[in-house]
């Protein structure tokens, strides 16, 4: 048993980060040096209800409580300590979406997640109105689509927030949001670190004929930057997080953030000319900009770091879900043979075998579209695997095609930044499930972006750790210390992770794969059109 860790826990100096991801809720406790002490997790899944992707409120709270209970059990097992006090807490969750509440705090319609693509008309009209790209998944797009659809609940909205903002509100009583997550509700102005006033006023004028009893600014959470205090754990919140009753109230909270913001923090990518790629159920790249882009792009979202710096984001709805489904077939094959099933071993062997495939995947093409993919113009998706009789069809090429497909749309979006806008980046770091097998997803991404890619030891589980770092920044930073300096000096101390530089033939091979991918997009369109 680590005596220092035990004393940190007993003295209440540990910091807690909780992140509600698409398929897993995870909690991480860190010490004063930001080293993980213990973890807890809970697996969950979204549901397709009434034509929309959602999670129920019971799913949210049962999941949060199960995750925290798992953390408590692991702390007792590892350190023989009960968690009673903490130095700080942070809440993070999947970005954007739509959670609308009335004056009694009742949810008006089921939570609409980032995965929904029913907001095409709204996003297009708002993009024209604001002269700023408004993605389908942003909260303002969901709100305006509900207005266009004449949904009855809109007149009764008292508060609109994201999943992270909702959980934070319930635990602290504060209706606030970190600026990174807030910038995915409505565009923010990096000069003021608040919602863009001109866009708020334009929206209010746009919807004035409907006669709603609210103004937009009245509905939105207060915007906070990293390092600002965002409330404390209430007695009711403590019971909600820890029904066992051991956790005390009064613990300070950092601003709640989305998983994009925590990914930037977990990869030390908050300075200009740094970037990161998060690759799991969905994927997104975040490049911190030195200057504004020359014009709006439908494939590029403009958001911010947790301390307000402008960021160009490429968000893809689909990444590893279809790949995971294919790996599941190999698990079933193992089970049919009566062999022991170790999923880490299955993933590891299949991923590593993919690197022995042809750089262009032998002509094989895969479309991993379980849901729509806005970057390539799809409101719906159909998973497809496509090959011709003359392609080199073997296991290595098949697996390489699945891996390339996982980052194919990401490549399309980033080509706009690097080729059209000439954006310069000194370092790109990867994190998320795609990188759990060392050196594989990293090498595929390096080939896709034609850029060196670094991965840190925390690559597989960055988000909960990232929000724990933001909570630590709240209570541990020096006076006036910027977030980037805090991360450099207190967390990473020069550690940039392991780097892979793509070989020219790998870059050329991915370009060939992507050319085949683009040519085959009408096949995906036809599959969607025919509802097959």
N, C-alpha and C positions, 0 to 999 in steps of 0.2 A: 504494500500500500504506500502511495506517495504521501508523506507527512505534510509537505508544503501544500499539496492540493487539498488535503483534508482540512488543514487549518484555514485555507481560503474559503472553503465551503462553510465551515463552522462560523467563521467571522462575518459571513454575508458579503464577501468581497467579489464573489463570482458574478458574471454578467450573462444574461440569458437572451438568446435570439431564437425566435420561432418564425418559420416560413411555411405558408400554405401554398405548396406547389400544385401542379395539375394532377399528379398521381400520388404524391406523398406529402404529408405534413411532417416537418422535422424540427426538433429543438436541439440547440447546442448550448452548453455552458462553457464559458471561457474564463481563464484566470486574468490577473492584472497584466500579464504579458501577452494576452490574447491567444493563448494556447488552449485548444479544446480539452476540457476535463471530462465531459460525459455527453452522451447524445440520447435522444429518444425519437421515435418515429411512429407514424400511423399511415397505412396505405388506404387511399380512397380513390374514387373515380367519378367523373361527371356523368350526368344522365341526359338523354335527349327526350325532352318533355314538351309537348305542344309545339314541336318544330324548332325548339331552341335548346341549346346546351346550358345546363344549370347544375348547381349543387343546392340542396335544401339547407335551411338553417340548422336543422337537427344534424345533418351531415357535418356542418361546420363545427358545431360545438361538441358533438360526440367525438369528432376527430381531434380537435384541439385538446380536449380533456384526456383522450386516450394517448396522445403523443406526450403530454406532460406527465401522465401517470407512468409511461414507459421510462421517461427520463428519471423520475423519482426512484423507480425501482432499480435502475442502473446505478444511480448515485448511492443508494443504500447498499447495493451489492458490492460496488467497487471501493467505497470509502466508509461504509457504516455510518453515514451521516444522513439526517433528514433535512431537506431544503426548507428553511424557514425565512431566511432573509436573502436578498440579492442587492447588488450595487445598482443595477439598472436592467431594463428589459426593452427589447425592440420587437416589433411585429412587422413582418413582410408577407406579401402574397402575390399571386399572379396578377399581372397588370390589368388596369383599365376595366372595361365592363360596366355594368349598370346595376346599382343597388339603390332603390328609391324608397323613402320612408315617409310616413305621415307624421302629424304632430304628436301622436301617441308613441312614436317609435316603432310602428308596425310596418313590416315590409309590404309594399303595395303590389308588386308582381315578383315572380321568382327571379332570383339573381341571374342576370344575363352575362355570361362569361365572355372573355376575349375571343373565344372560338366562333362566336356567331357572326354570320356574314349577311344578315338580313337588312343592313343599314345602307345599302348601296345608293339609293336616291338621296338620303340625308347627307351622307358623307360627300357626295358630289356637289350638292347645293352649298353646303357649308364651306367646302374647299374654294369654291368660286367667290363666296361672300367674303371670306377672310383673306383671300389670296395666300392661302397657307394650306398645305396638305392635311386633311382630316381623315385619318384611317377609319376603316369600318368599325373597329373594336373600341374606339374612344368613347368615353361617357357622353360627350356632347352629341356625338352621332346617334347614340342610342336614344338620348332624350328627344332630339329633333325628329327621329324616325317615329317615336311614339306619338309625337304631336301630329306628324303627317298622317299617321294611321288612325288619328282621332281616338286614341286610347283614353278611356274614362279616368284612369288613375292620375293622369298628368296634373289635373287641376288641384289634386290633394297632396302633391309633393311638398314636403317641408325640408327634406335633407336628401342630398344625392352624394354618394361616395363610392369608393372602390372596396374590394374585399378587405384589404389591409386597413383602410380607414374605418370600416365597420367593426372589425374585431378590436381595434384600438379604442374606438368610441365605447364599446361595451365594457372594456376593462378599465377605462380611465374616466369616462364621462366627457371627454374632449373631442369635439368635432374638428379635427385637424388632419393634415396630410403632408407628408414630405414632398418637397418641390419636384423630385423626380417622378413620383407617382401622380402628383397633381398635373404635371405637364402632359399626361396622357388622359386627363379629363377634358382639359381645355388648354390651348396654347398659353404659355407663360412668357413674360418679358424678363430676360436675364438681367436687364438693367435695374429692375425693381424687385426681382424675385417674387413676383405675384402674377396673377392672371392678367393677360393682355387687356387693358382697359378698353381699347378700341373694339376688340372682338366681343367683349361682354356687351358693350353698348349696341353694336351691330346686331347681335342676337336678340337683345330685348326689343329692338325696333322690328326685327323680322317676325317675331311671334306676338307682337302687340295686338294684331287683329283678333287673336284667339281669346283675349280677355282673361288670361290667367291671373290669379290674385298674387303672383309672386314676380320678383325680378330675379334674373339668373344668379347674381352674386349672393342673394339671400340663401340659395340652395346649396352652395358649394362649401366644402371644408376650408378652413383657414390654412393658408400655405405657410409651412415652416421649412427652414433650411437645416442641414446637418449641424448638430451642436446645440440647437435650441431645445429647451425643455418642453416636452409635449404632454405634461400631466403626470399624475401618479396613479398607481394601482389603488382602486377603491376597495372598500370591504366587500362590496358585492362582486366586483371584478375578481378579487382574490378567490372567492368561493366558486366563481364560474370557471376560473382557470384550474384551480386545485380543490375539487370538492371534498378532499380529505380534511381540509381546514388547517393544514400546517403552514401554508404560505401567508406571511403577514402583509397587510396593506401598507401603502406609503412609498412603495418602490418607484423611483422616477423612470419615465419612458422617454426614449428618443422619438422623433417623428416617424410615423409608419411609412414604409417605402414599398415600392413594387419590386419584383424580382429582377428587373433591369438595373435598378439602382444598386441592389445588393450584389449583383454580379459584377458591376464596375468596381465596387469597394473590395470584393473578395479577390479580384484580380489586379488590384492596385492600378486601375485605369480610370483615374479622375482628372489627370492633367491633360491639357491640349497635346495633340499628337500621340495619344495613347488610345488603345481600343481593346475590346474584348469580344469574344463570341461565346454565347451560352447555347448549348445544344443538348436538348432533352426531348420532351414531348413536342415542344415547339422549338424554334431556334431564332436567335436574333443577334445581330452584331451592333455594337455601340462604338462609335468613333467620336472622340472629343475634338471639337473643331477649333481651329485657330481663327477662322473668320466665317461669316455667313456663306451659305451656298448661293450661287448666282440666280437661282430661280426655284420654285417649288417643284417637287417630283412626287408622283403618285406612289412610287415605291420607297420613298424615303420619309420617315417620320422625324420631326424635329422635336426633341425632348431635352431634358437636362440631367446633369449629374446630381447627386443628393445635395451638393452645395451650390447648384445653380448655373454651372457652365453649360453652354450649348452643346448638344450631342446630335449627330446624325445616326438614326437607327433604321436598320433593315429588319423587319419582323416577318417571320414565316410561320404560318399556322401549323405546318407539318414538318416533323423531323424524324424521330426514331420510332414512332408508334408502329408503322408498317414494318420497319426493320425488326422490331421486337416480335411482331406476329410471325414473321418468317423464322426467326430463331426458335419460336415456340414449336414449330413443326419438327425441328431437330430434337427438341426436348421430348416430344411425343415419340419420336423414333427410338430414342434411348430407352424410354419406358417400355415400348413394345419389345425391345430386345432384353428387357429385364436388367438393364444396367443402372447403376446408381446415377442419380441426376444431380449434378452440381452446375447451376446456371452460370456461375462465374467462369467455370472451366469451359462450358459450351460457348459462351460469348468469346472468351479469350482465344480459343482455338479457331473459331470461325473468323473472327476479326483478323487475327494474325495470318490466317491462310489467304485472306483477301489481298494482302500485300504481295503475294506471289502471282496474282493475276495480271493481265495486260493493263497497261496504264490507261487505255481507252475502254476498259471493261469488255474487250472483245466484241464490241458492237452492241452489247446488251444495254437496254434502257429500262429504268423503273420509274414509275410515278407514285410517290408515297402520299397521295392526296386523300386522306381519310375525311377531311373537311375541305372547304373552299380555300383557295390560295390567292389572296388579293394581288400579290406582286406580279403574278402571271395572268391575272384577270379571271380567276375562277371563283364564282360564288358558292359552288358545290364541288365536291371531289369524288373520284372513284379510284381506289388503288389499282394500279395496273403494272404488269410486267410484260415487256414487249421484246421480241427477238425475231429475227428472220432465219431462214434455214441455213444461210451461210455464215452466221455468227459463230464465234468460238464459245460454245455453251459448256461451261464446266463450273465446278463449285467455287473456285477462286474468283472467276469473273462474275459469277452470280452475286457473291457476297460483296465484291468490290462495287458492283452496280448499285446495290442497296445502300452502301456507305456514301457513294457519290451522290445518289438521289437525295440523301438526307441533308446535303449541303448545296444542292443544285440551285434552288431558288435563292438561297443566300448569296451565291456567286453572282446571279443575275442582278440583284440589287446593288451589290458592292461594286460591280463594274461601273455603275453610274458615278459612284464617289471617286474611285481611283482613276478611271479613264476619262470620264467626261468633266468632272470637277477638279481633277488633279489634286485631290486631298492627299496630304502627306501624313504618314504614321511612322513613328519610331519603333513601336512595340505593339503587337497584338497577342493577347493571352486568351486561351480557351479554357472553359470550365463547363461542367455538366456531364450527364451520363454518357454521352458519346465518347468521352475521353477517359473512361474508367479503365479500359484496356490500354496500358501504356504504349504510346508511339503509333497507334493505328489511326484513330480518328484525327489525331493531330497531324499526321502525314497527309491524310486525305484533304483536310482543310487547308493545309499549306499549299498543296497542289491547286486547289480550287481558287484560292485568293492570290496565288503566285507571290506569297509573302512568307517570311519566317513566322512560325507560330510557337509561342511558349506555353507550357502547361506547368502548373504548380502542383504540389502534393495534394492540395485540397481540391483538385480539379473535379472530382466526382460529386462533391457535396459543398458547393460554394455558397449557396444562398442563405441558409440559416446562419452560417458563420459570418457572412457579410453583414447581416443586420445586427448580429452580436457585436461586430466591430463598430458599427455606428452607435450602438448603445454604449460601448466602451468609450468612444470619442466624446460622448456627452459628459461623462464623469471623470475622464482621465486626461483630457487634453490640457496643454499649457494655455495660459491666457493669450488669446489672439492667434493660436496655432491653427493654420489652415488644414483642411481635411487631407489634402495631398501630402503635406509635410508630416502630419501625424502618421499616415500610413507608411511613408518612407522610413520614418525614424522609430516608430513604436511597434510596427507590425512586421514589415517586410525586411527592413534593414539591408537593402541592396539585393535581396533574393528575387531574381527575375524568373526563376523556374528553369526547366529544361527546354531548350529550343531545338526545333527541327527546321532546316532550310530545304525547300523542295528542289529536287533535281530538275533540270530543264525538260527531260523526257516525261517526268510526272506532270509538269505544268501543261506541256503539249498534249499529253494523253487526256487530261481533264477537259481541255478545250475541245478535243474531238468528241468526248462523251457529251459535253454540253451542246455541241452543234447537233448531234443526233437527238438529244433531248428536245431541243427547240423544234426540230423538224417533226418530231412525233407529237407535239402538243395538240394538233387537231384530232388525234386518236382519243386523247383525254377529253377533249371538247365533245366529241361524238358520244363517248360513253356517258357523259353527264346529260347530254341532250336526250338520249334514249332512256335515261333512268335505269340503265342496266346495273 
